[in-house]
Amino acid sequence: MISNHKSLAGLSIILTLLACNVPDVVQPTLVGDQTATVTATTTQEPTRNGSAVPPTATLSRTPGITASPNGSPTVTVTPTYSVPMLTVQEPTNCRTGPGEEYEVVVTYLAGKELEIAGRYDPGDFWLVKSSESAGGTCWLWGEYVEVTGSYWVVSSVTPPPTGTNPPPQAPGIERYEFFCTQGKIEITIIWVDRANNEMGYRVIRNGELAADLPADSTTYTDSFDLSAGESASYRVEVFNASGSQSSSTINVTC
């Protein structure tokens, strides 16, 4: 019986020593966006002052997946670039600068598409590439255009200095024709367009505006209530941002 007890005690000691040489694996620990795996390895070392040397541990990290606060993966979207363009919605003057004080280069009609080259935010103006302009560009007001493409990447452009555009040359009335019937007068006025920098024309009847006409106009027909023995006066006025000039005044009597 004593021999059996000694054998069991010896076996217990051997098993205990073997267990000390088996590595201990600690479960992974989540650290930020990475998974850290800690492996502790116990080795049989000589005792130090009667105490065993503490087991050594190694730490390894493996990259993890970045997660948003709600647990869903974070997705980064890169926008696709497209050429910034604008489409004219109504007939619009394209000028040498952003404002009416600049000279008109060309008038674009509705539906015209142009590539955007720059912008001027204070006045809502767009600098566009223009084959009709000697400089290759001109300025359109944003009120009457629709922009598409990556227009937000367009750089802000400093406008050119305001030109010293003089008032247009006054028109000369070439001839006029009229007739009176049943308390009305019908008159056609024809004039010579001597200007090359006008914004438009105005026909003034008896000191008041009778018609507002586009640039390059040379004729106007008016119908007006005028009784027998009464008179009416007419003159033609040309204008731009710098001022206006008038023709001589004509007077007609029914």
C-alpha positions in Angstrom: 0.0 0.0 0.0 2.8 2.4 0.8 4.4 1.6 -2.5 1.2 2.5 -4.4 0.9 5.8 -2.6 4.5 6.7 -3.6 3.8 5.8 -7.2 0.7 8.1 -7.3 2.6 11.0 -5.7 5.4 10.7 -8.2 3.0 10.6 -11.2 1.3 13.8 -9.9 4.6 15.6 -9.7 5.5 14.6 -13.3 2.1 15.9 -14.6 2.5 19.1 -12.8 5.9 19.7 -14.4 4.6 19.0 -17.9 1.8 21.4 -17.5 4.2 24.2 -16.6 5.8 23.9 -20.1 2.5 24.3 -22.1 2.0 27.9 -23.5 -1.0 29.8 -22.3 -3.0 31.7 -25.0 -4.9 34.7 -23.9 -8.0 35.5 -25.9 -7.7 38.4 -28.4 -8.3 41.9 -27.1 -9.8 44.7 -29.2 -7.6 47.8 -29.2 -9.0 50.7 -31.2 -9.3 49.5 -34.8 -6.8 46.6 -34.4 -6.9 43.2 -32.9 -4.1 42.5 -30.5 -3.2 38.9 -29.8 -1.2 38.2 -26.6 0.7 35.0 -26.3 2.2 34.2 -23.0 4.9 31.5 -23.0 6.0 29.9 -19.7 9.5 28.4 -19.7 11.2 26.4 -17.0 14.0 28.6 -15.8 16.2 28.2 -12.8 14.9 29.8 -9.6 16.1 33.1 -8.5 16.4 33.5 -4.8 14.1 30.6 -4.4 11.4 32.0 -6.7 10.6 31.1 -10.3 11.3 33.6 -13.0 8.0 35.1 -14.3 6.8 33.9 -17.7 7.7 35.9 -20.7 5.0 37.3 -23.1 5.0 38.4 -26.7 2.6 40.9 -28.2 1.5 40.8 -31.9 -0.9 43.1 -33.7 -2.9 42.4 -36.8 -4.7 45.2 -38.7 -8.5 45.2 -38.3 -11.4 46.8 -40.3 -12.3 50.3 -39.4 -15.9 50.5 -38.3 -18.2 53.5 -37.9 -19.9 54.1 -34.6 -22.9 52.1 -35.6 -20.8 49.2 -36.7 -21.1 49.6 -40.5 -17.9 49.9 -42.6 -16.8 53.4 -43.5 -17.0 54.0 -47.3 -15.1 56.9 -49.0 -16.7 58.2 -52.2 -14.6 60.0 -54.8 -16.7 62.3 -57.1 -16.2 61.9 -60.8 -15.0 65.0 -62.6 -16.8 66.4 -65.7 -16.2 69.5 -67.7 -18.0 72.5 -66.3 -20.5 73.9 -68.8 -23.3 76.4 -69.0 -26.4 76.6 -71.2 -27.9 79.9 -72.1 -31.6 80.1 -71.1 -32.5 83.5 -72.6 -30.7 85.8 -75.1 -27.8 87.2 -73.1 -24.9 89.6 -73.9 -21.4 88.2 -73.4 -19.1 91.0 -72.5 -15.4 91.8 -72.0 -16.0 91.9 -68.3 -18.6 91.2 -65.6 -21.0 94.1 -65.8 -22.8 96.5 -68.1 -19.9 98.9 -68.1 -18.0 96.5 -70.3 -18.4 96.2 -74.0 -20.6 93.6 -75.6 -18.7 91.0 -77.5 -21.6 88.8 -78.7 -25.2 88.1 -77.8 -25.8 84.4 -77.3 -29.3 82.9 -78.0 -31.1 80.4 -75.8 -29.7 76.9 -76.1 -26.1 77.9 -76.7 -23.6 75.7 -74.7 -20.3 77.1 -73.5 -17.4 75.7 -71.5 -16.8 77.6 -68.2 -13.3 79.0 -67.7 -13.7 81.0 -64.5 -16.2 82.7 -62.2 -16.8 86.0 -60.4 -19.0 85.5 -57.4 -19.8 89.1 -56.4 -21.9 89.7 -59.5 -22.8 86.1 -60.3 -20.8 86.1 -63.6 -19.2 83.3 -65.5 -16.1 83.6 -67.7 -16.7 81.3 -70.7 -14.6 80.1 -73.7 -15.8 81.9 -76.8 -14.8 81.5 -80.4 -16.5 84.7 -81.2 -14.3 86.7 -78.9 -10.9 88.0 -80.1 -9.5 87.1 -76.7 -11.0 83.7 -76.6 -13.3 84.4 -73.6 -16.1 86.6 -72.5 -18.4 87.1 -69.5 -22.0 86.0 -69.0 -24.4 86.9 -66.3 -25.5 83.9 -64.3 -29.1 85.0 -64.1 -30.0 83.6 -67.5 -27.8 80.5 -67.7 -27.9 76.9 -66.3 -24.6 75.4 -65.1 -23.7 71.7 -65.2 -20.6 69.5 -64.7 -18.0 70.1 -62.0 -18.5 73.9 -61.9 -17.5 74.0 -58.2 -13.9 73.4 -59.0 -13.7 76.5 -61.3 -11.3 79.1 -60.0 -12.3 82.6 -59.1 -11.1 85.2 -61.7 -10.2 88.8 -61.2 -12.2 90.9 -63.7 -10.3 93.2 -66.1 -10.2 96.9 -65.4 -13.2 98.9 -66.6 -12.6 100.2 -70.1 -13.1 103.9 -71.0 -16.0 103.1 -73.4 -17.3 106.5 -74.8 -20.9 107.2 -75.4 -22.1 106.0 -78.8 -22.3 108.3 -81.8 -25.7 109.9 -82.3 -28.0 108.5 -85.0 -29.1 110.6 -88.0 -32.7 110.4 -89.1 -32.6 109.5 -92.8 -36.3 109.9 -93.5 -39.8 109.5 -92.1 -43.2 108.8 -93.5 -46.6 109.3 -91.8 -50.3 109.5 -92.5 -53.3 110.5 -90.4 -56.7 108.8 -90.3 -59.7 108.7 -88.0 -57.9 110.4 -85.1 -54.7 108.3 -85.4 -51.2 108.9 -86.8 -49.0 106.1 -88.2 -45.4 107.0 -88.7 -42.3 105.1 -89.8 -38.9 106.6 -88.9 -35.7 105.4 -90.5 -32.3 106.5 -89.2 -28.6 105.8 -89.8 -26.8 103.6 -87.2 -23.5 105.4 -86.7 -22.5 103.7 -83.5 -20.5 100.5 -83.0 -20.6 100.3 -79.2 -24.3 100.9 -78.4 -26.4 98.8 -76.0 -29.7 99.8 -77.8 -32.0 102.5 -79.0 -34.9 104.4 -77.6 -37.6 106.2 -79.5 -38.8 109.3 -77.6 -42.3 110.6 -78.5 -43.4 114.0 -77.0 -40.7 113.7 -74.4 -41.7 110.2 -73.2 -40.4 106.7 -74.0 -42.3 105.2 -76.9 -40.1 102.2 -77.6 -36.9 100.5 -76.4 -35.1 98.8 -79.3 -32.0 96.5 -79.4 -28.6 97.5 -80.8 -28.2 97.9 -84.5 -31.8 99.0 -85.0 -32.5 101.4 -87.9 -36.3 101.7 -88.1 -39.4 102.0 -86.0 -43.1 102.3 -86.9 -45.5 103.9 -84.4 -49.3 104.2 -84.1 -50.6 107.0 -81.9 -53.9 108.8 -81.2 -53.6 112.2 -82.7 -56.6 114.4 -83.6 -56.6 116.7 -86.6 -54.6 119.9 -86.0 -52.5 118.3 -83.2 -48.8 117.7 -83.5 -46.3 115.1 -82.2 -42.5 115.2 -81.8 -40.1 112.3 -82.3 -36.4 111.7 -81.7 -34.2 108.6 -81.6 -31.7 108.1 -78.8 -28.8 105.7 -78.7 -27.2 104.6 -75.4 -24.6 102.5 -73.6 -23.3 102.3 -70.1 -21.3 105.5 -70.5 -24.2 107.7 -71.7 -26.5 108.5 -74.6 -26.8 110.6 -77.7 -29.9 111.8 -79.6 -30.9 112.5 -83.1 -32.5 115.8 -84.1 -36.2 116.1 -83.3 -38.9 115.8 -86.0 -42.4 117.3 -85.7 -45.5 116.0 -87.4 -49.0 117.4 -87.6 -52.2 115.8 -88.7 
